[in-house]
Amino acid sequence: MKLCVFVSHFRFNTDTYNRLNAERLGVIFVQNGIYHATLRENGKTSPLLEKPAEFYTLKEDIETNGFSDSNVDSRVKVITYNDLVDVIFNEYEKLAWL
């Protein structure tokens, strides 16, 4: 299964996230979830980025929170809302929201 999950919070229980098992996993950071793609705590990136997956974040949410593309971890692809539609409809079979 090709699964795509939306992460909209920076602080949340990662139990469900850690149990995700898919043939192909995509993670889209939106709203406050973008902090997983931009912030380092104690010199470390978010543990969510350690899971084998394709990571995306919305350019609009990055800019709304005062960041730029250069602040985004290199493992995360910055996309627009138009790109998001293409990713959802062309790359993944199922969607979930964490």
Summary of the structure (lengths in Angstrom):
residues: 98
radius of gyration: 12.6
end to end distance: 17.7
largest distance: 37.1
contacts: 277
relative contact order: 0.27
helix: 38%
strand: 28%
